[in-house]
Amino acid sequence: MRRRVRVSYCEIHEARHWIASTDLGLCYIGSPNQSEDVMYQWLNQKISNVLIEYDDKPFELFAFEIIAYMRGELSVFRTNIDPIGTEFQRRVWTALRTIPFGQTSTYSDIAKEIGRASAVRAVAAAIGANPILIINPCHRVIGKNGALTGFRAGLAMKEMLLRLEKKPPQYS
């Protein structure tokens, strides 16, 4: 049986981001201005027998929320998500969502959070494979020395998101 995935794109901070959703929720948010082919490759690698359809409808709540987030009016997303990855990756991504809005954590903090204190490199790899940017807030993870480190969407976007979150949201 084919697994249906709906795709569209949204504008986030003046850049096009391809997005994808299963029937369970958002499963992919692409990097700024990344080609839609990158999304197709990811979907075909991660979901066997995928049926891809263009459809804006599943993304209405996310579109509303991302606009509010970028305006500093939202700190918690309510959009359903369907994180597609290994069990270890999903544990790491769940831990990312516990980092409070406006705060940061380190890779070693996340490793400790999931009970794998010695697996810092594996945690970093899982964070690098995060398919749901912003909602799984990997931008909140920094180096132990406080330095901004790798981010799939680029360090400029990571810095912008962290600056945005330093301002208290008007709503939550």
LOLOVO-221167 format. One record per residue (C-alpha): residue in one letter; chain; z, y, x. Coordinates in steps of 0.05 Angstrom, whole numbers. Each point is the difference from the previous one (the first is absolute). Example, Ala and Ser with C-alpha at 12.3 -4.5 7.8 and 13.67 -1.06 7.14 Angstrom:
LOLOVO-221167
+---------+--------+--------+--------+--------+
! residuo ! cadena !      Z !      Y !      X !
+---------+--------+--------+--------+--------+
!       A !      A !    156 !    -90 !    246 !
!       S !      A !    -13 !     69 !     27 !
+---------+--------+--------+--------+--------+
END
This chain:
LOLOVO-221167
+---------+--------+--------+--------+--------+
! residuo ! cadena !      Z !      Y !      X !
+---------+--------+--------+--------+--------+
!       M !      A !      0 !      0 !      0 !
!       R !      A !    -17 !     69 !     25 !
!       R !      A !     55 !     51 !     10 !
!       R !      A !    -19 !     68 !    -28 !
!       V !      A !     14 !     62 !     41 !
!       R !      A !    -16 !     70 !    -24 !
!       V !      A !    -18 !     53 !     50 !
!       S !      A !     -8 !     75 !      0 !
!       Y !      A !     17 !     58 !     45 !
!       C !      A !     46 !     60 !     -2 !
!       E !      A !      7 !     65 !     38 !
!       I !      A !     64 !      6 !     40 !
!       H !      A !      9 !     62 !     42 !
!       E !      A !    -74 !     17 !     -2 !
!       A !      A !    -22 !    -70 !     22 !
!       R !      A !    -31 !    -58 !    -38 !
!       H !      A !     42 !    -63 !     -2 !
!       W !      A !    -28 !    -65 !    -29 !
!       I !      A !     50 !    -36 !    -44 !
!       A !      A !      3 !    -69 !    -30 !
!       S !      A !     42 !    -34 !    -54 !
!       T !      A !     10 !    -71 !    -24 !
!       D !      A !     25 !    -13 !    -71 !
!       L !      A !     71 !      4 !     30 !
!       G !      A !     -7 !     67 !     33 !
!       L !      A !    -26 !     43 !     56 !
!       C !      A !    -16 !    -44 !     61 !
!       Y !      A !    -37 !     47 !     47 !
!       I !      A !     -3 !     74 !     18 !
!       G !      A !    -50 !     14 !     55 !
!       S !      A !      5 !     49 !     58 !
!       P !      A !    -28 !     70 !     -8 !
!       N !      A !    -76 !      1 !     -5 !
!       Q !      A !     -5 !    -73 !     20 !
!       S !      A !    -64 !    -33 !    -26 !
!       E !      A !      3 !    -42 !    -62 !
!       D !      A !    -27 !    -58 !     43 !
!       V !      A !     68 !     -3 !     35 !
!       M !      A !     33 !    -11 !    -67 !
!       Y !      A !    -51 !    -53 !    -20 !
!       Q !      A !     12 !    -37 !     66 !
!       W !      A !     76 !      3 !    -11 !
!       L !      A !     -6 !    -26 !    -72 !
!       N !      A !    -47 !    -56 !     20 !
!       Q !      A !     47 !    -21 !     57 !
!       K !      A !     64 !      2 !    -41 !
!       I !      A !    -23 !    -24 !    -69 !
!       S !      A !    -41 !    -63 !     -7 !
!       N !      A !    -55 !      0 !    -52 !
!       V !      A !     10 !     74 !    -15 !
!       L !      A !    -39 !     34 !    -56 !
!       I !      A !     -3 !     75 !     15 !
!       E !      A !    -12 !     50 !    -57 !
!       Y !      A !     -1 !     76 !      0 !
!       D !      A !     50 !     27 !    -50 !
!       D !      A !     44 !     62 !      1 !
!       K !      A !     46 !    -21 !    -57 !
!       P !      A !     50 !    -41 !     41 !
!       F !      A !     13 !     60 !     45 !
!       E !      A !     18 !     53 !    -51 !
!       L !      A !     76 !     -3 !     14 !
!       F !      A !    -11 !     -3 !     75 !
!       A !      A !    -47 !     61 !     -3 !
!       F !      A !     52 !     39 !    -39 !
!       E !      A !     55 !    -22 !     48 !
!       I !      A !    -37 !     13 !     65 !
!       I !      A !    -17 !     71 !    -24 !
!       A !      A !     73 !     12 !    -17 !
!       Y !      A !     23 !    -30 !     67 !
!       M !      A !    -48 !     44 !     40 !
!       R !      A !     26 !     61 !    -38 !
!       G !      A !     71 !    -19 !     18 !
!       E !      A !     17 !    -16 !    -72 !
!       L !      A !     11 !    -76 !      7 !
!       S !      A !     41 !    -42 !     47 !
!       V !      A !     -2 !    -69 !    -33 !
!       F !      A !    -64 !    -35 !    -21 !
!       R !      A !      0 !    -41 !    -65 !
!       T !      A !    -70 !    -28 !      9 !
!       N !      A !     -1 !    -76 !     -1 !
!       I !      A !    -20 !    -31 !     66 !
!       D !      A !    -25 !    -68 !     22 !
!       P !      A !     11 !     -3 !     75 !
!       I !      A !    -46 !    -53 !     28 !
!       G !      A !     24 !    -29 !     66 !
!       T !      A !     43 !    -53 !     31 !
!       E !      A !     72 !    -11 !    -23 !
!       F !      A !     24 !     34 !     64 !
!       Q !      A !    -46 !     60 !    -11 !
!       R !      A !     23 !      8 !    -72 !
!       R !      A !     73 !     -1 !     23 !
!       V !      A !    -15 !     56 !     50 !
!       W !      A !    -38 !     40 !    -53 !
!       T !      A !     58 !     -8 !    -49 !
!       A !      A !     47 !     26 !     54 !
!       L !      A !    -46 !     61 !      9 !
!       R !      A !     11 !     18 !    -73 !
!       T !      A !     75 !      4 !     13 !
!       I !      A !     -8 !     58 !     49 !
!       P !      A !     21 !     61 !    -40 !
!       F !      A !    -49 !     55 !    -13 !
!       G !      A !      5 !     53 !     55 !
!       Q !      A !     32 !    -48 !     50 !
!       T !      A !    -26 !    -43 !     56 !
!       S !      A !     17 !    -67 !     29 !
!       T !      A !    -20 !    -37 !     64 !
!       Y !      A !    -36 !    -66 !      9 !
!       S !      A !     64 !    -31 !     26 !
!       D !      A !     38 !     25 !    -62 !
!       I !      A !    -51 !    -35 !    -44 !
!       A !      A !      5 !    -63 !     41 !
!       K !      A !     76 !      1 !    -10 !
!       E !      A !     -8 !     15 !    -74 !
!       I !      A !    -40 !    -64 !    -11 !
!       G !      A !     47 !    -42 !     43 !
!       R !      A !    -48 !     -7 !     59 !
!       A !      A !     29 !     48 !     51 !
!       S !      A !    -40 !    -31 !     58 !
!       A !      A !    -66 !      3 !    -37 !
!       V !      A !    -15 !     74 !     12 !
!       R !      A !    -72 !    -12 !     23 !
!       A !      A !    -14 !    -45 !    -60 !
!       V !      A !     30 !     54 !    -45 !
!       A !      A !    -45 !     52 !     33 !
!       A !      A !    -60 !    -44 !    -12 !
!       A !      A !     19 !    -10 !    -73 !
!       I !      A !      8 !     75 !     -9 !
!       G !      A !    -68 !     10 !     33 !
!       A !      A !    -30 !    -48 !    -51 !
!       N !      A !     30 !     37 !    -60 !
!       P !      A !    -55 !      3 !    -52 !
!       I !      A !     34 !     49 !    -47 !
!       L !      A !      8 !     66 !     37 !
!       I !      A !     50 !     51 !    -25 !
!       I !      A !     31 !    -46 !    -54 !
!       N !      A !     22 !    -48 !     55 !
!       P !      A !     22 !     59 !     42 !
!       C !      A !    -18 !    -23 !     70 !
!       H !      A !     -7 !     73 !     19 !
!       R !      A !     77 !      3 !     -1 !
!       V !      A !      4 !    -48 !     59 !
!       I !      A !      5 !     33 !     68 !
!       G !      A !     13 !    -23 !     71 !
!       K !      A !     71 !    -11 !     24 !
!       N !      A !     -5 !     63 !     42 !
!       G !      A !    -20 !     40 !    -62 !
!       A !      A !    -74 !      3 !     18 !
!       L !      A !    -54 !     -7 !    -52 !
!       T !      A !    -35 !    -65 !     12 !
!       G !      A !    -62 !    -35 !    -27 !
!       F !      A !    -22 !     11 !    -71 !
!       R !      A !    -63 !    -30 !    -31 !
!       A !      A !    -17 !     66 !    -33 !
!       G !      A !     10 !     39 !     65 !
!       L !      A !     58 !     36 !     31 !
!       A !      A !    -21 !     67 !    -31 !
!       M !      A !      8 !    -29 !    -70 !
!       K !      A !     66 !    -33 !     20 !
!       E !      A !     26 !     66 !     24 !
!       M !      A !    -24 !     35 !    -63 !
!       L !      A !     34 !    -51 !    -45 !
!       L !      A !     66 !      6 !     38 !
!       R !      A !     -3 !     76 !     -5 !
!       L !      A !    -15 !     -5 !    -74 !
!       E !      A !     60 !    -45 !    -11 !
!       K !      A !     47 !     47 !     38 !
!       K !      A !     -6 !     48 !    -58 !
!       P !      A !     44 !    -22 !    -59 !
!       P !      A !    -42 !    -24 !    -58 !
!       Q !      A !      1 !     42 !    -63 !
!       Y !      A !      4 !    -64 !    -43 !
!       S !      A !     13 !    -74 !     14 !
+---------+--------+--------+--------+--------+
END
